[in-house]
Amino acid sequence: MLLSWITFIHLMSLVVWIGSMIFFSFFGAPSIFKVLGRELAGDVVGDIFPKYWLIGYVCSITALGSLIYLWRFGKSGVTARIILLAVMMVSTFYTGLYIGSNAKEIKAQMLTTEDVEKKEELRHRFSKIHRHSMVMNVIILILGIVTVFMTAYYVRI
């Protein structure tokens, strides 16, 4: 019975994490930018990002921890998924804590800077860090989809 609960927790953490990434990346953010315009949409998305990353932090720790627990009981196909989840977790924390905080700092500087040349340089830096964040998001999402597929393959009903 305990293994069933741990498996359920593992599956829920994957579903919530990857599902929220898919929803936000393909539906939420594009709609926000379409309706609100670039400046206001950037503020809204900037407010959502800490919550988005928090979902990733909690779900990655939960998914990895529950999978390690299941590994102790000899469940099959676990080692590769542990590696994938570890890479995803580290990438999520890196994206949220490092890239996200840098983007927030640059955005704050852009709002307070009057110098046109400095503002343009900050926009360029923000654009570069935004691309980096998007690439990381795509990598985490692809690894997540692979992990979900592998989990579906190995979970016995």
C-alpha positions in Angstrom: 0.0 0.0 0.0 2.8 2.4 0.8 4.4 1.8 -2.5 1.2 2.7 -4.3 1.0 6.0 -2.4 4.7 6.8 -3.2 4.0 5.9 -6.9 0.9 8.2 -6.8 2.9 11.1 -5.3 5.6 10.5 -7.9 3.1 10.5 -10.8 1.3 13.6 -9.4 4.5 15.6 -9.1 5.4 14.8 -12.7 1.9 15.6 -14.0 1.7 18.9 -12.1 5.3 20.0 -13.1 5.2 19.1 -16.8 1.6 20.0 -17.2 2.2 23.5 -15.7 5.2 24.0 -18.0 3.1 23.0 -21.1 0.2 25.2 -20.1 2.3 28.3 -19.2 4.7 28.0 -22.2 2.1 27.2 -24.9 -1.1 28.9 -23.7 -0.6 31.2 -20.7 2.3 33.3 -21.7 1.4 33.7 -25.4 -2.1 34.7 -24.5 -0.9 37.2 -21.9 1.4 38.8 -24.4 -1.3 38.8 -27.1 -3.9 40.5 -25.0 -1.9 42.9 -22.8 1.0 44.1 -25.0 4.7 43.7 -24.4 5.2 46.0 -21.4 2.3 45.1 -19.2 2.5 41.4 -20.2 6.1 41.4 -19.2 5.1 42.7 -15.7 2.4 40.0 -15.4 4.6 37.2 -16.5 7.4 38.5 -14.2 4.9 38.2 -11.4 4.0 34.7 -12.4 7.5 33.4 -12.8 8.4 33.0 -9.1 5.3 30.8 -8.6 6.1 28.9 -11.8 9.6 28.1 -10.6 8.3 27.2 -7.1 6.1 24.5 -8.7 9.3 23.3 -10.4 11.2 23.3 -7.2 8.6 21.4 -5.1 7.7 19.0 -7.9 11.3 18.2 -8.8 12.3 17.5 -5.2 9.1 15.4 -4.8 9.5 13.5 -8.0 13.2 12.8 -7.4 12.7 11.9 -3.8 9.8 9.5 -4.4 11.6 7.9 -7.3 14.7 7.3 -5.2 12.4 5.7 -2.6 10.9 3.4 -5.2 14.4 2.5 -6.4 15.1 1.1 -3.0 12.4 -1.5 -3.7 13.9 -2.7 -7.0 11.4 -1.0 -9.3 12.6 -1.3 -12.9 13.8 1.5 -15.2 14.5 3.9 -12.3 18.2 4.7 -12.8 17.8 6.6 -16.1 14.8 8.5 -14.7 16.7 9.5 -11.6 19.4 10.9 -13.8 16.9 12.8 -15.9 15.1 14.1 -12.9 18.3 15.2 -11.3 19.3 17.1 -14.4 15.8 18.7 -14.6 15.9 19.7 -11.0 19.3 21.3 -11.2 18.3 23.1 -14.4 15.1 24.3 -12.8 16.9 25.7 -9.7 19.5 27.3 -12.0 16.8 28.9 -14.2 14.7 30.2 -11.3 17.4 31.3 -8.9 20.2 32.5 -11.2 18.7 33.4 -14.6 15.4 34.6 -13.1 17.0 36.8 -10.5 19.4 38.3 -13.1 16.4 39.0 -15.4 14.5 40.6 -12.6 17.5 42.8 -11.7 18.1 43.9 -15.3 14.3 44.7 -15.7 14.4 46.8 -12.6 17.5 48.7 -13.9 15.7 49.3 -17.2 12.8 50.9 -15.4 15.0 53.3 -13.4 17.5 54.2 -16.1 16.9 57.5 -18.0 20.0 57.1 -20.2 18.9 55.9 -23.6 22.2 54.2 -24.4 22.3 52.4 -21.1 18.6 51.4 -21.5 19.4 49.9 -24.9 22.3 48.0 -23.5 20.1 46.7 -20.7 17.4 45.6 -23.2 20.1 43.7 -25.1 21.2 42.0 -21.9 17.6 41.2 -21.0 17.0 39.8 -24.4 20.0 37.5 -24.1 19.1 36.2 -20.7 15.5 35.7 -21.8 16.7 33.5 -24.7 18.8 31.6 -22.3 15.8 31.1 -20.0 13.7 29.9 -22.9 16.3 27.4 -24.0 16.5 26.1 -20.5 12.7 25.8 -20.3 12.6 23.8 -23.6 15.4 21.5 -22.4 13.6 20.9 -19.0 10.3 20.3 -20.9 11.8 17.8 -23.3 13.5 15.9 -20.5 10.2 16.0 -18.6 8.3 14.6 -21.5 10.9 11.8 -21.9 10.6 11.1 -18.2 6.8 10.9 -18.3 7.0 8.5 -21.3 9.6 6.3 -19.5 7.4 6.4 -16.3 4.3 5.4 -18.3 6.4 2.5 -19.8 7.6 1.2 -16.5 4.5 1.7 -14.3 2.6 -1.5 -14.2 -1.2 -1.3 -14.0 
